Amino acid sequence: MPVILKQSEVKDWITALVERREDMIESYDSTDMHLWKIKKAVSSVKNQGAELIDPVE
C-alpha cells in the first residue's frame, strides 16, 4: 500500500527516522482522493507521456 502524504508532510517524511515515519502513517480521507479510468497503455514502461493518465470513458 502506498503512503499518501499532504504537501506539508513531505519534508518531515523524507528527513524522519524510520520509527518516526511509522508514527506518521494514518488513514487518508477518501473524500480528498479522485478516481478515474486511464489508458491500458500505462501498464507498460515502454509507453511515456502525460497523456497516459488522461481520463478515458
mmCIF file as Biopython writes it, N, C-alpha, C and O atoms, coordinates in Angstrom:
data_model
#
loop_
_atom_site.group_PDB
_atom_site.id
_atom_site.type_symbol
_atom_site.label_atom_id
_atom_site.label_alt_id
_atom_site.label_comp_id
_atom_site.label_asym_id
_atom_site.label_entity_id
_atom_site.label_seq_id
_atom_site.pdbx_PDB_ins_code
_atom_site.Cartn_x
_atom_site.Cartn_y
_atom_site.Cartn_z
_atom_site.occupancy
_atom_site.B_iso_or_equiv
_atom_site.auth_seq_id
_atom_site.auth_asym_id
_atom_site.pdbx_PDB_model_num
ATOM 1   N N  . MET A ? 1  ? 0.841   -1.175 0.000   1.0 0.0 1  A 1 
ATOM 2   C CA . MET A ? 1  ? 0.000   0.000  0.000   1.0 0.0 1  A 1 
ATOM 3   C C  . MET A ? 1  ? 0.884   1.235  0.000   1.0 0.0 1  A 1 
ATOM 4   O O  . MET A ? 1  ? 1.791   1.342  0.825   1.0 0.0 1  A 1 
ATOM 5   N N  . PRO A ? 2  ? 0.640   2.157  -0.899  1.0 0.0 2  A 1 
ATOM 6   C CA . PRO A ? 2  ? 1.445   3.381  -0.907  1.0 0.0 2  A 1 
ATOM 7   C C  . PRO A ? 2  ? 1.087   4.297  0.254   1.0 0.0 2  A 1 
ATOM 8   O O  . PRO A ? 2  ? 0.000   4.205  0.824   1.0 0.0 2  A 1 
ATOM 9   N N  . VAL A ? 3  ? 1.996   5.159  0.585   1.0 0.0 3  A 1 
ATOM 10  C CA . VAL A ? 3  ? 1.745   6.184  1.599   1.0 0.0 3  A 1 
ATOM 11  C C  . VAL A ? 3  ? 1.373   7.463  0.861   1.0 0.0 3  A 1 
ATOM 12  O O  . VAL A ? 3  ? 2.078   7.884  -0.057  1.0 0.0 3  A 1 
ATOM 13  N N  . ILE A ? 4  ? 0.277   8.073  1.259   1.0 0.0 4  A 1 
ATOM 14  C CA . ILE A ? 4  ? -0.166  9.332  0.665   1.0 0.0 4  A 1 
ATOM 15  C C  . ILE A ? 4  ? 0.116   10.428 1.667   1.0 0.0 4  A 1 
ATOM 16  O O  . ILE A ? 4  ? -0.369  10.394 2.798   1.0 0.0 4  A 1 
ATOM 17  N N  . LEU A ? 5  ? 0.905   11.403 1.243   1.0 0.0 5  A 1 
ATOM 18  C CA . LEU A ? 5  ? 1.282   12.499 2.128   1.0 0.0 5  A 1 
ATOM 19  C C  . LEU A ? 5  ? 0.660   13.803 1.663   1.0 0.0 5  A 1 
ATOM 20  O O  . LEU A ? 5  ? 0.463   14.023 0.468   1.0 0.0 5  A 1 
ATOM 21  N N  . LYS A ? 6  ? 0.359   14.650 2.609   1.0 0.0 6  A 1 
ATOM 22  C CA . LYS A ? 6  ? -0.023  16.014 2.286   1.0 0.0 6  A 1 
ATOM 23  C C  . LYS A ? 6  ? 1.270   16.764 1.984   1.0 0.0 6  A 1 
ATOM 24  O O  . LYS A ? 6  ? 2.335   16.390 2.476   1.0 0.0 6  A 1 
ATOM 25  N N  . GLN A ? 7  ? 1.181   17.808 1.184   1.0 0.0 7  A 1 
ATOM 26  C CA . GLN A ? 7  ? 2.372   18.572 0.811   1.0 0.0 7  A 1 
ATOM 27  C C  . GLN A ? 7  ? 3.135   19.036 2.050   1.0 0.0 7  A 1 
ATOM 28  O O  . GLN A ? 7  ? 4.366   19.062 2.056   1.0 0.0 7  A 1 
ATOM 29  N N  . SER A ? 8  ? 2.408   19.395 3.083   1.0 0.0 8  A 1 
ATOM 30  C CA . SER A ? 8  ? 3.045   19.899 4.307   1.0 0.0 8  A 1 
ATOM 31  C C  . SER A ? 8  ? 3.799   18.814 5.084   1.0 0.0 8  A 1 
ATOM 32  O O  . SER A ? 8  ? 4.571   19.128 5.989   1.0 0.0 8  A 1 
ATOM 33  N N  . GLU A ? 9  ? 3.583   17.545 4.738   1.0 0.0 9  A 1 
ATOM 34  C CA . GLU A ? 9  ? 4.224   16.436 5.451   1.0 0.0 9  A 1 
ATOM 35  C C  . GLU A ? 9  ? 5.453   15.873 4.743   1.0 0.0 9  A 1 
ATOM 36  O O  . GLU A ? 9  ? 6.194   15.082 5.327   1.0 0.0 9  A 1 
ATOM 37  N N  . VAL A ? 10 ? 5.674   16.271 3.503   1.0 0.0 10 A 1 
ATOM 38  C CA . VAL A ? 10 ? 6.733   15.669 2.690   1.0 0.0 10 A 1 
ATOM 39  C C  . VAL A ? 10 ? 8.114   15.829 3.324   1.0 0.0 10 A 1 
ATOM 40  O O  . VAL A ? 10 ? 8.851   14.850 3.445   1.0 0.0 10 A 1 
ATOM 41  N N  . LYS A ? 11 ? 8.473   17.038 3.729   1.0 0.0 11 A 1 
ATOM 42  C CA . LYS A ? 11 ? 9.805   17.265 4.295   1.0 0.0 11 A 1 
ATOM 43  C C  . LYS A ? 11 ? 10.012  16.430 5.553   1.0 0.0 11 A 1 
ATOM 44  O O  . LYS A ? 11 ? 11.073  15.830 5.728   1.0 0.0 11 A 1 
ATOM 45  N N  . ASP A ? 12 ? 9.010   16.385 6.431   1.0 0.0 12 A 1 
ATOM 46  C CA . ASP A ? 12 ? 9.115   15.571 7.648   1.0 0.0 12 A 1 
ATOM 47  C C  . ASP A ? 12 ? 9.298   14.101 7.307   1.0 0.0 12 A 1 
ATOM 48  O O  . ASP A ? 12 ? 10.086  13.409 7.953   1.0 0.0 12 A 1 
ATOM 49  N N  . TRP A ? 13 ? 8.581   13.616 6.301   1.0 0.0 13 A 1 
ATOM 50  C CA . TRP A ? 13 ? 8.670   12.208 5.909   1.0 0.0 13 A 1 
ATOM 51  C C  . TRP A ? 13 ? 10.082  11.883 5.408   1.0 0.0 13 A 1 
ATOM 52  O O  . TRP A ? 13 ? 10.657  10.860 5.779   1.0 0.0 13 A 1 
ATOM 53  N N  . ILE A ? 14 ? 10.621  12.742 4.581   1.0 0.0 14 A 1 
ATOM 54  C CA . ILE A ? 14 ? 11.939  12.497 3.986   1.0 0.0 14 A 1 
ATOM 55  C C  . ILE A ? 14 ? 13.041  12.533 5.042   1.0 0.0 14 A 1 
ATOM 56  O O  . ILE A ? 14 ? 13.985  11.746 4.975   1.0 0.0 14 A 1 
ATOM 57  N N  . THR A ? 15 ? 12.933  13.424 6.004   1.0 0.0 15 A 1 
ATOM 58  C CA . THR A ? 15 ? 14.009  13.593 6.975   1.0 0.0 15 A 1 
ATOM 59  C C  . THR A ? 15 ? 13.818  12.771 8.250   1.0 0.0 15 A 1 
ATOM 60  O O  . THR A ? 15 ? 14.723  12.723 9.083   1.0 0.0 15 A 1 
ATOM 61  N N  . ALA A ? 16 ? 12.683  12.134 8.418   1.0 0.0 16 A 1 
ATOM 62  C CA . ALA A ? 16 ? 12.390  11.415 9.660   1.0 0.0 16 A 1 
ATOM 63  C C  . ALA A ? 16 ? 13.122  10.076 9.744   1.0 0.0 16 A 1 
ATOM 64  O O  . ALA A ? 16 ? 13.441  9.465  8.724   1.0 0.0 16 A 1 
ATOM 65  N N  . LEU A ? 17 ? 13.377  9.640  10.946  1.0 0.0 17 A 1 
ATOM 66  C CA . LEU A ? 17 ? 13.869  8.292  11.195  1.0 0.0 17 A 1 
ATOM 67  C C  . LEU A ? 17 ? 12.737  7.315  10.908  1.0 0.0 17 A 1 
ATOM 68  O O  . LEU A ? 17 ? 11.566  7.692  10.940  1.0 0.0 17 A 1 
ATOM 69  N N  . VAL A ? 18 ? 13.082  6.067  10.630  1.0 0.0 18 A 1 
ATOM 70  C CA . VAL A ? 18 ? 12.087  5.055  10.294  1.0 0.0 18 A 1 
ATOM 71  C C  . VAL A ? 18 ? 11.007  4.967  11.374  1.0 0.0 18 A 1 
ATOM 72  O O  . VAL A ? 18 ? 9.822   4.866  11.055  1.0 0.0 18 A 1 
ATOM 73  N N  . GLU A ? 19 ? 11.401  5.006  12.627  1.0 0.0 19 A 1 
ATOM 74  C CA . GLU A ? 19 ? 10.437  4.890  13.723  1.0 0.0 19 A 1 
ATOM 75  C C  . GLU A ? 19 ? 9.430   6.043  13.674  1.0 0.0 19 A 1 
ATOM 76  O O  . GLU A ? 19 ? 8.246   5.843  13.944  1.0 0.0 19 A 1 
ATOM 77  N N  . ARG A ? 20 ? 9.889   7.227  13.337  1.0 0.0 20 A 1 
ATOM 78  C CA . ARG A ? 20 ? 9.003   8.390  13.249  1.0 0.0 20 A 1 
ATOM 79  C C  . ARG A ? 20 ? 8.055   8.251  12.068  1.0 0.0 20 A 1 
ATOM 80  O O  . ARG A ? 20 ? 6.891   8.642  12.160  1.0 0.0 20 A 1 
ATOM 81  N N  . ARG A ? 21 ? 8.530   7.708  10.972  1.0 0.0 21 A 1 
ATOM 82  C CA . ARG A ? 21 ? 7.666   7.501  9.797   1.0 0.0 21 A 1 
ATOM 83  C C  . ARG A ? 21 ? 6.506   6.581  10.145  1.0 0.0 21 A 1 
ATOM 84  O O  . ARG A ? 21 ? 5.370   6.816  9.733   1.0 0.0 21 A 1 
ATOM 85  N N  . GLU A ? 22 ? 6.796   5.550  10.893  1.0 0.0 22 A 1 
ATOM 86  C CA . GLU A ? 22 ? 5.728   4.626  11.291  1.0 0.0 22 A 1 
ATOM 87  C C  . GLU A ? 22 ? 4.640   5.354  12.071  1.0 0.0 22 A 1 
ATOM 88  O O  . GLU A ? 22 ? 3.459   5.037  11.932  1.0 0.0 22 A 1 
ATOM 89  N N  . ASP A ? 23 ? 5.030   6.319  12.882  1.0 0.0 23 A 1 
ATOM 90  C CA . ASP A ? 23 ? 4.057   7.102  13.651  1.0 0.0 23 A 1 
ATOM 91  C C  . ASP A ? 23 ? 3.251   8.039  12.755  1.0 0.0 23 A 1 
ATOM 92  O O  . ASP A ? 23 ? 2.141   8.433  13.114  1.0 0.0 23 A 1 
ATOM 93  N N  . MET A ? 24 ? 3.794   8.400  11.596  1.0 0.0 24 A 1 
ATOM 94  C CA . MET A ? 24 ? 3.123   9.328  10.697  1.0 0.0 24 A 1 
ATOM 95  C C  . MET A ? 24 ? 2.066   8.653  9.837   1.0 0.0 24 A 1 
ATOM 96  O O  . MET A ? 24 ? 1.216   9.335  9.265   1.0 0.0 24 A 1 
ATOM 97  N N  . ILE A ? 25 ? 2.100   7.330  9.733   1.0 0.0 25 A 1 
ATOM 98  C CA . ILE A ? 25 ? 1.169   6.609  8.867   1.0 0.0 25 A 1 
ATOM 99  C C  . ILE A ? 25 ? -0.212  6.576  9.520   1.0 0.0 25 A 1 
ATOM 100 O O  . ILE A ? 25 ? -0.380  6.123  10.652  1.0 0.0 25 A 1 
ATOM 101 N N  . GLU A ? 26 ? -1.188  7.069  8.769   1.0 0.0 26 A 1 
ATOM 102 C CA . GLU A ? 26 ? -2.568  7.056  9.248   1.0 0.0 26 A 1 
ATOM 103 C C  . GLU A ? 26 ? -3.491  6.982  8.043   1.0 0.0 26 A 1 
ATOM 104 O O  . GLU A ? 26 ? -3.053  7.163  6.907   1.0 0.0 26 A 1 
ATOM 105 N N  . SER A ? 27 ? -4.748  6.720  8.285   1.0 0.0 27 A 1 
ATOM 106 C CA . SER A ? 27 ? -5.715  6.648  7.188   1.0 0.0 27 A 1 
ATOM 107 C C  . SER A ? 27 ? -5.817  7.989  6.495   1.0 0.0 27 A 1 
ATOM 108 O O  . SER A ? 27 ? -5.727  9.038  7.132   1.0 0.0 27 A 1 
ATOM 109 N N  . TYR A ? 28 ? -6.006  7.949  5.184   1.0 0.0 28 A 1 
ATOM 110 C CA . TYR A ? 28 ? -6.142  9.166  4.392   1.0 0.0 28 A 1 
ATOM 111 C C  . TYR A ? 28 ? -7.617  9.348  4.068   1.0 0.0 28 A 1 
ATOM 112 O O  . TYR A ? 28 ? -8.295  8.394  3.688   1.0 0.0 28 A 1 
ATOM 113 N N  . ASP A ? 29 ? -8.106  10.548 4.215   1.0 0.0 29 A 1 
ATOM 114 C CA . ASP A ? 29 ? -9.508  10.845 3.979   1.0 0.0 29 A 1 
ATOM 115 C C  . ASP A ? 29 ? -9.853  10.621 2.502   1.0 0.0 29 A 1 
ATOM 116 O O  . ASP A ? 29 ? -9.350  11.333 1.633   1.0 0.0 29 A 1 
ATOM 117 N N  . SER A ? 30 ? -10.698 9.649  2.223   1.0 0.0 30 A 1 
ATOM 118 C CA . SER A ? 30 ? -11.021 9.298  0.838   1.0 0.0 30 A 1 
ATOM 119 C C  . SER A ? 30 ? -11.757 10.423 0.104   1.0 0.0 30 A 1 
ATOM 120 O O  . SER A ? 30 ? -11.789 10.426 -1.126  1.0 0.0 30 A 1 
ATOM 121 N N  . THR A ? 31 ? -12.339 11.367 0.823   1.0 0.0 31 A 1 
ATOM 122 C CA . THR A ? 31 ? -13.002 12.483 0.139   1.0 0.0 31 A 1 
ATOM 123 C C  . THR A ? 31 ? -11.985 13.416 -0.512  1.0 0.0 31 A 1 
ATOM 124 O O  . THR A ? 31 ? -12.354 14.242 -1.347  1.0 0.0 31 A 1 
ATOM 125 N N  . ASP A ? 32 ? -10.717 13.295 -0.141  1.0 0.0 32 A 1 
ATOM 126 C CA . ASP A ? 32 ? -9.649  14.088 -0.764  1.0 0.0 32 A 1 
ATOM 127 C C  . ASP A ? 32 ? -9.036  13.384 -1.970  1.0 0.0 32 A 1 
ATOM 128 O O  . ASP A ? 32 ? -8.139  13.929 -2.613  1.0 0.0 32 A 1 
ATOM 129 N N  . MET A ? 33 ? -9.507  12.185 -2.280  1.0 0.0 33 A 1 
ATOM 130 C CA . MET A ? 33 ? -8.972  11.410 -3.403  1.0 0.0 33 A 1 
ATOM 131 C C  . MET A ? 33 ? -9.906  11.519 -4.606  1.0 0.0 33 A 1 
ATOM 132 O O  . MET A ? 33 ? -11.109 11.739 -4.466  1.0 0.0 33 A 1 
ATOM 133 N N  . HIS A ? 34 ? -9.318  11.358 -5.792  1.0 0.0 34 A 1 
ATOM 134 C CA . HIS A ? 34 ? -10.086 11.371 -7.032  1.0 0.0 34 A 1 
ATOM 135 C C  . HIS A ? 34 ? -9.736  10.109 -7.813  1.0 0.0 34 A 1 
ATOM 136 O O  . HIS A ? 34 ? -8.583  9.680  -7.822  1.0 0.0 34 A 1 
ATOM 137 N N  . LEU A ? 35 ? -10.720 9.523  -8.460  1.0 0.0 35 A 1 
ATOM 138 C CA . LEU A ? 35 ? -10.537 8.267  -9.174  1.0 0.0 35 A 1 
ATOM 139 C C  . LEU A ? 35 ? -11.091 8.406  -10.579 1.0 0.0 35 A 1 
ATOM 140 O O  . LEU A ? 35 ? -12.186 8.936  -10.763 1.0 0.0 35 A 1 
ATOM 141 N N  . TRP A ? 36 ? -10.338 7.930  -11.587 1.0 0.0 36 A 1 
ATOM 142 C CA . TRP A ? 36 ? -10.836 7.880  -12.936 1.0 0.0 36 A 1 
ATOM 143 C C  . TRP A ? 36 ? -10.090 6.794  -13.689 1.0 0.0 36 A 1 
ATOM 144 O O  . TRP A ? 36 ? -8.964  6.441  -13.338 1.0 0.0 36 A 1 
ATOM 145 N N  . LYS A ? 37 ? -10.727 6.267  -14.729 1.0 0.0 37 A 1 
ATOM 146 C CA . LYS A ? 37 ? -10.096 5.250  -15.564 1.0 0.0 37 A 1 
ATOM 147 C C  . LYS A ? 37 ? -9.042  5.914  -16.434 1.0 0.0 37 A 1 
ATOM 148 O O  . LYS A ? 37 ? -9.203  7.051  -16.876 1.0 0.0 37 A 1 
ATOM 149 N N  . ILE A ? 38 ? -7.940  5.168  -16.675 1.0 0.0 38 A 1 
ATOM 150 C CA . ILE A ? 38 ? -6.874  5.648  -17.542 1.0 0.0 38 A 1 
ATOM 151 C C  . ILE A ? 38 ? -6.581  4.605  -18.618 1.0 0.0 38 A 1 
ATOM 152 O O  . ILE A ? 38 ? -7.081  3.482  -18.553 1.0 0.0 38 A 1 
ATOM 153 N N  . LYS A ? 39 ? -5.785  4.971  -19.588 1.0 0.0 39 A 1 
ATOM 154 C CA . LYS A ? 39 ? -5.473  4.084  -20.705 1.0 0.0 39 A 1 
ATOM 155 C C  . LYS A ? 39 ? -4.694  2.855  -20.241 1.0 0.0 39 A 1 
ATOM 156 O O  . LYS A ? 39 ? -3.868  2.937  -19.333 1.0 0.0 39 A 1 
ATOM 157 N N  . LYS A ? 40 ? -4.968  1.717  -20.876 1.0 0.0 40 A 1 
ATOM 158 C CA . LYS A ? 40 ? -4.253  0.480  -20.549 1.0 0.0 40 A 1 
ATOM 159 C C  . LYS A ? 40 ? -2.761  0.587  -20.878 1.0 0.0 40 A 1 
ATOM 160 O O  . LYS A ? 40 ? -1.944  -0.151 -20.328 1.0 0.0 40 A 1 
ATOM 161 N N  . ALA A ? 41 ? -2.423  1.495  -21.762 1.0 0.0 41 A 1 
ATOM 162 C CA . ALA A ? 41 ? -1.017  1.667  -22.161 1.0 0.0 41 A 1 
ATOM 163 C C  . ALA A ? 41 ? -0.135  2.072  -20.991 1.0 0.0 41 A 1 
ATOM 164 O O  . ALA A ? 41 ? 1.085   1.926  -21.064 1.0 0.0 41 A 1 
ATOM 165 N N  . VAL A ? 42 ? -0.717  2.570  -19.927 1.0 0.0 42 A 1 
ATOM 166 C CA . VAL A ? 42 ? 0.074   2.988  -18.763 1.0 0.0 42 A 1 
ATOM 167 C C  . VAL A ? 42 ? 0.754   1.779  -18.095 1.0 0.0 42 A 1 
ATOM 168 O O  . VAL A ? 42 ? 1.694   1.944  -17.318 1.0 0.0 42 A 1 
ATOM 169 N N  . SER A ? 43 ? 0.282   0.593  -18.398 1.0 0.0 43 A 1 
ATOM 170 C CA . SER A ? 43 ? 0.827   -0.622 -17.784 1.0 0.0 43 A 1 
ATOM 171 C C  . SER A ? 43 ? 2.204   -1.011 -18.319 1.0 0.0 43 A 1 
ATOM 172 O O  . SER A ? 43 ? 2.868   -1.871 -17.739 1.0 0.0 43 A 1 
ATOM 173 N N  . SER A ? 44 ? 2.633   -0.401 -19.396 1.0 0.0 44 A 1 
ATOM 174 C CA . SER A ? 44 ? 3.928   -0.744 -19.983 1.0 0.0 44 A 1 
ATOM 175 C C  . SER A ? 44 ? 4.926   0.392  -19.795 1.0 0.0 44 A 1 
ATOM 176 O O  . SER A ? 44 ? 4.624   1.549  -20.085 1.0 0.0 44 A 1 
ATOM 177 N N  . VAL A ? 45 ? 6.111   0.054  -19.310 1.0 0.0 45 A 1 
ATOM 178 C CA . VAL A ? 45 ? 7.157   1.067  -19.125 1.0 0.0 45 A 1 
ATOM 179 C C  . VAL A ? 45 ? 7.663   1.618  -20.460 1.0 0.0 45 A 1 
ATOM 180 O O  . VAL A ? 45 ? 8.326   2.655  -20.489 1.0 0.0 45 A 1 
ATOM 181 N N  . LYS A ? 46 ? 7.356   0.938  -21.557 1.0 0.0 46 A 1 
ATOM 182 C CA . LYS A ? 46 ? 7.766   1.422  -22.877 1.0 0.0 46 A 1 
ATOM 183 C C  . LYS A ? 46 ? 6.991   2.673  -23.273 1.0 0.0 46 A 1 
ATOM 184 O O  . LYS A ? 46 ? 7.471   3.478  -24.071 1.0 0.0 46 A 1 
ATOM 185 N N  . ASN A ? 47 ? 5.805   2.836  -22.722 1.0 0.0 47 A 1 
ATOM 186 C CA . ASN A ? 47 ? 4.969   3.986  -23.052 1.0 0.0 47 A 1 
ATOM 187 C C  . ASN A ? 47 ? 5.278   5.136  -22.105 1.0 0.0 47 A 1 
ATOM 188 O O  . ASN A ? 47 ? 5.405   4.946  -20.895 1.0 0.0 47 A 1 
ATOM 189 N N  . GLN A ? 48 ? 5.397   6.320  -22.666 1.0 0.0 48 A 1 
ATOM 190 C CA . GLN A ? 48 ? 5.741   7.514  -21.882 1.0 0.0 48 A 1 
ATOM 191 C C  . GLN A ? 48 ? 4.788   8.641  -22.246 1.0 0.0 48 A 1 
ATOM 192 O O  . GLN A ? 48 ? 4.234   8.659  -23.345 1.0 0.0 48 A 1 
ATOM 193 N N  . GLY A ? 49 ? 4.596   9.579  -21.330 1.0 0.0 49 A 1 
ATOM 194 C CA . GLY A ? 49 ? 3.833   10.782 -21.648 1.0 0.0 49 A 1 
ATOM 195 C C  . GLY A ? 49 ? 2.688   11.022 -20.686 1.0 0.0 49 A 1 
ATOM 196 O O  . GLY A ? 49 ? 2.065   10.088 -20.181 1.0 0.0 49 A 1 
ATOM 197 N N  . ALA A ? 50 ? 2.428   12.280 -20.449 1.0 0.0 50 A 1 
ATOM 198 C CA . ALA A ? 50 ? 1.367   12.687 -19.520 1.0 0.0 50 A 1 
ATOM 199 C C  . ALA A ? 50 ? -0.009  12.256 -20.024 1.0 0.0 50 A 1 
ATOM 200 O O  . ALA A ? 50 ? -0.925  12.077 -19.221 1.0 0.0 50 A 1 
ATOM 201 N N  . GLU A ? 51 ? -0.174  12.086 -21.329 1.0 0.0 51 A 1 
ATOM 202 C CA . GLU A ? 51 ? -1.464  11.697 -21.877 1.0 0.0 51 A 1 
ATOM 203 C C  . GLU A ? 51 ? -1.913  10.311 -21.417 1.0 0.0 51 A 1 
ATOM 204 O O  . GLU A ? 51 ? -3.092  9.978  -21.534 1.0 0.0 51 A 1 
ATOM 205 N N  . LEU A ? 52 ? -0.995  9.502  -20.900 1.0 0.0 52 A 1 
ATOM 206 C CA . LEU A ? 52 ? -1.342  8.170  -20.428 1.0 0.0 52 A 1 
ATOM 207 C C  . LEU A ? 52 ? -2.307  8.199  -19.236 1.0 0.0 52 A 1 
ATOM 208 O O  . LEU A ? 52 ? -3.047  7.242  -19.009 1.0 0.0 52 A 1 
ATOM 209 N N  . ILE A ? 53 ? -2.293  9.277  -18.497 1.0 0.0 53 A 1 
ATOM 210 C CA . ILE A ? 53 ? -3.191  9.346  -17.334 1.0 0.0 53 A 1 
ATOM 211 C C  . ILE A ? 53 ? -4.408  10.241 -17.590 1.0 0.0 53 A 1 
ATOM 212 O O  . ILE A ? 53 ? -5.154  10.563 -16.666 1.0 0.0 53 A 1 
ATOM 213 N N  . ASP A ? 54 ? -4.601  10.640 -18.858 1.0 0.0 54 A 1 
ATOM 214 C CA . ASP A ? 54 ? -5.823  11.369 -19.187 1.0 0.0 54 A 1 
ATOM 215 C C  . ASP A ? 54 ? -7.025  10.449 -18.964 1.0 0.0 54 A 1 
ATOM 216 O O  . ASP A ? 54 ? -6.966  9.265  -19.298 1.0 0.0 54 A 1 
ATOM 217 N N  . PRO A ? 55 ? -8.098  10.974 -18.410 1.0 0.0 55 A 1 
ATOM 218 C CA . PRO A ? 55 ? -9.293  10.140 -18.186 1.0 0.0 55 A 1 
ATOM 219 C C  . PRO A ? 55 ? -9.838  9.590  -19.496 1.0 0.0 55 A 1 
ATOM 220 O O  . PRO A ? 55 ? -9.830  10.276 -20.519 1.0 0.0 55 A 1 
ATOM 221 N N  . VAL A ? 56 ? -10.309 8.358  -19.459 1.0 0.0 56 A 1 
ATOM 222 C CA . VAL A ? 56 ? -10.980 7.727  -20.610 1.0 0.0 56 A 1 
ATOM 223 C C  . VAL A ? 56 ? -12.374 7.326  -20.176 1.0 0.0 56 A 1 
ATOM 224 O O  . VAL A ? 56 ? -12.647 7.163  -18.986 1.0 0.0 56 A 1 
ATOM 225 N N  . GLU A ? 57 ? -13.247 7.171  -21.145 1.0 0.0 57 A 1 
ATOM 226 C CA . GLU A ? 57 ? -14.630 6.789  -20.847 1.0 0.0 57 A 1 
ATOM 227 C C  . GLU A ? 57 ? -14.791 5.299  -20.859 1.0 0.0 57 A 1 
ATOM 228 O O  . GLU A ? 57 ? -15.891 4.795  -20.629 1.0 0.0 57 A 1 
#
